[in-house]
Amino acid sequence: MDISTALKISGSGLKAERARMNVTAMNIANINTTRTMEGGPYRAKSVVFGAKPVTSFKDTLDSSTARLRKVEVVAVVQDNKPFKEVYDPSHPDADDNGIVRMPNVDMAEQMVDMIAAKRGYEANVAAIDAVKSMALKALDISR
């Protein structure tokens, strides 16, 4: 594997983790949103990752790199867990019984997802730093 391929793989991981962080931040920001454009409470979302082959013309000639995969966001899907129901007859979105349907966003779950995304992001940055360090060492050796 060459330097550019290693950077492509880690770069795709950075991009995917950034998307995951953005979706998690959107979920947290809408934790109390009871009315959306689609109607009803906000539904939590999550990111689905997939593996995509890293290919270029050179890669098609070299079978060892043909198995390498980079990360991509395949989809952002809605969580179909039921909405939380809270008794608050003073809320403008309360039904006749005083029940308000709240978003299905679980703050603990979102924080765990944010920490996992942060760790994945940090791991990809460390991989890029390692590739950069190896490239600089190779330049030093060639002098």
N, C-alpha and C positions, 0 to 999 in steps of 0.2 A: 504494500500500500504506500502510495506517495503522500507527500505533505498536503497537497491540495485536496486529496480524497479525505484525509483525516480531518481537515478543516471543514469540508462539506458536511461530514457526518456530525461533527460537534456543533457546527452552525445550525444544522437542522434541529438538533436537540434544543439549542437555545431558543430558536423560533417557536418550537412546539411548547416549551415550558412557559414562554412569555404569553402565548395564547391561553394556556391553562391558568396562569396568574390573572389575566384579564377577565376570564369568565368567572373565576372565583371572586374577584373584586366586584364584578357586576352582581353576583349573587348576594354578597354581603351588603352592597349598597341598596338592594331591593328587599331587604329582610322584612320591611314593614309595608311594602307596596300591596295594597288591597285592590287596586284598580289599574288595569293595564289597557293598552290600545286594543288588544284582542278581547278584552272583557274578562273579568274575574281577577283573582290574585295572581301575583307573579309566580311562575314555576321555576324552581332551581334548574340550572343547566350544568352539564359536565362535558368535558372534552374527550373524544375518542381518538387515541393515537393509532397509527398504522406504520408498517415498515414498507419502505419503497426502495427498490434497488438503486444503488449509486452507479449510474452508467454514463459513459462517454465513449467516444470512438475507441480510445485506447483501452478502456475497460472491456470492450467486446473482444479484443484480441488477447486479453490476459484473463484466464479462467479463475485465477486466485482472487481477483477483485470482483468478479461477477457475483459472488455470494454476499458481498457487503451490502448493508442496508442503512438507510437514513430514516429519520423519524419525520412523519408528517401528520398534520391534523386531518383526520378522515371526516369527522363530523362533530358538531356541537349538538348534543341531544338534551331533551327536557326530561327531568325526573318526574315519573308518574306517581310518586308517593302521594297519598291523600293530603289535602290542605289541613292545616291546624285550625281547629274551631275554638274561638274564644268568646266568652260571654261579655259583651260590652254594648248595652243598649244605647249608649250615647254616641257610638261611632256612626258616621254617616253611611257606612256600608253594611250596617247591621240589618239582618232580616227581621221579620215580624216577631220572632222569638228572642231577639237581642243577640243573636249569634253572628259573629264576624268570621268569615273565612280568611285566614292569614296564609301567607306564602309557606311553601313546604321547605324552606331553607333552614337547615340545621347548622347553627353557628359553630359548634364543635367540629362537625364534619368539614365545614369550609376552612376552618383554621388548620386542620390536619392536612387538607388538600393544599393549602397555601404553603405550609412548611415543606411538604413533599416536593412541590414545584420549585421552591427555593433551593432545596438540596440538589435536585436534578439540574437546575441552572448552574449552581456552583460546581457540580461535577463536570459539566461541559466546559465551563470556563477553565477549570484545572486541566482538562484534556488539551484545550487550545494552548494554554501556557506551556504544557509539556512538549507539544509539537513545535512551538516557537523556540523553546530552549534547545531541542534536538537540532533544529535547523541552524541555530546560531553556533552550536558546537561543531556541526559539520562544516560550517564556514571557517571556523577557527582552525580546524584540522587541515583544511585545504590550503591554508596560508603558508 
